Amino acid sequence: MRLISWIVTLALAIVAASFAVSNPGSVTLALWPTPFELSAPVYLIVFIPFLLGFVLGGLSSWFAAGRTRGRARQAERSAYAAQREADEAHRDAEATGRELEETRTQLSDLERQSKALTVSGDTGSKAA
């Protein structure tokens, strides 16, 4: 898409340069009913309105898209906050998993100790 844009721009620039070279003559514009007259080359009288329209159209589009850009920034901030929250929850879950493993290890150690005490207690009561 960008390549097509450059090709079209280059073609328009070539046409504009050709027009400017072909029309170097001066034209006088009278702004009736005022006494003002403007003398300028033909290509300037043609290009300035096009340039002005281009700039005003771009500004108009930019201002019209302002609300959309604002929503996009808000969505980006929300996504960033949600990612931070998810990362924090993941860290909490990992910590809880480690605590659970430690608790299981402690429980299994206590069960082994309990069995060892029970077995040694049973042998001691049978001998008595």
C-alpha positions in Angstrom: 0.0 0.0 0.0 2.8 2.4 0.9 4.5 1.6 -2.5 1.3 2.5 -4.4 1.1 5.7 -2.4 4.6 6.7 -3.4 4.0 5.8 -7.1 0.9 8.0 -7.1 2.6 10.8 -5.4 5.6 10.7 -7.8 3.2 10.7 -10.8 1.3 13.7 -9.4 4.6 15.5 -8.7 5.7 14.9 -12.3 2.4 16.3 -13.7 2.6 19.3 -11.4 6.2 20.1 -12.4 5.2 19.7 -16.1 2.3 22.1 -15.5 4.5 24.6 -13.8 7.1 24.6 -16.5 4.5 24.8 -19.2 2.7 27.8 -17.6 5.2 30.3 -16.4 3.2 33.3 -17.6 1.8 35.8 -15.2 -1.9 36.4 -14.7 -3.6 39.3 -13.0 -6.6 38.6 -10.7 -8.9 41.4 -9.8 -10.8 41.0 -6.6 -14.0 42.8 -7.5 -15.5 45.0 -6.0 -12.3 45.8 -4.1 -9.6 47.7 -5.7 -7.1 44.9 -5.1 -5.3 43.1 -7.9 -3.0 40.1 -7.6 -0.4 39.3 -10.3 1.1 35.8 -10.0 2.2 33.0 -12.3 -0.6 30.6 -13.5 0.9 27.6 -11.7 0.8 29.4 -8.3 -2.8 30.4 -8.8 -3.7 26.8 -9.5 -1.4 25.1 -6.9 -2.2 27.3 -3.9 -5.9 26.4 -3.8 -5.0 22.7 -4.1 -2.4 23.0 -1.4 -4.8 24.9 0.9 -7.5 22.3 0.3 -5.0 19.5 1.1 -3.9 21.1 4.3 -7.5 22.0 5.4 -8.7 18.4 4.6 -5.8 16.9 6.6 -6.5 19.1 9.6 -10.2 18.3 9.3 -9.5 14.6 9.2 -7.1 14.9 12.1 -9.6 16.7 14.3 -12.4 14.3 13.3 -10.3 11.3 14.3 -9.4 12.9 17.7 -12.1 11.0 19.6 -11.0 7.7 18.0 -7.4 8.4 19.0 -8.5 9.2 22.6 -10.4 5.9 22.8 -7.4 4.0 21.4 -5.1 5.6 24.1 -7.7 4.7 26.8 -7.9 1.1 25.5 -4.1 0.9 25.5 -3.9 2.1 29.1 -6.6 -0.4 30.1 -4.8 -3.3 28.3 -1.6 -2.3 30.1 -3.3 -2.2 33.5 -5.0 -5.6 32.8 -1.6 -7.1 31.8 0.0 -5.8 35.0 -2.9 -7.2 37.0 -2.5 -10.6 35.2 1.2 -10.6 35.8 0.7 -9.9 39.5 -2.0 -12.7 39.8 0.4 -15.1 38.1 3.2 -14.2 40.6 0.7 -14.7 43.4 -0.3 -18.0 42.0 3.3 -19.1 41.7 4.0 -18.1 45.4 0.8 -19.9 46.5 2.0 -23.0 44.6 5.4 -22.9 46.3 3.7 -22.5 49.7 1.4 -25.4 48.9 4.4 -27.6 48.0 6.2 -26.6 51.3 3.1 -27.4 53.3 2.8 -30.8 51.5 6.4 -31.5 52.3 5.9 -30.6 55.9 2.7 -32.7 56.1 4.5 -35.7 54.6 7.4 -35.3 57.0 4.9 -35.1 59.9 3.1 -38.2 58.6 6.4 -40.1 58.4 7.3 -39.0 61.9 3.9 -40.0 63.2 4.2 -43.4 61.6 7.7 -43.8 63.0 6.4 -42.9 66.5 3.4 -45.2 66.1 5.6 -48.1 65.0 8.1 -47.5 67.8 5.2 -47.1 70.3 3.6 -50.3 69.1 6.9 -52.2 69.5 7.4 -50.7 73.0 3.8 -51.7 74.1 4.2 -55.3 72.8 7.4 -55.7 74.7 5.9 -54.5 77.9 
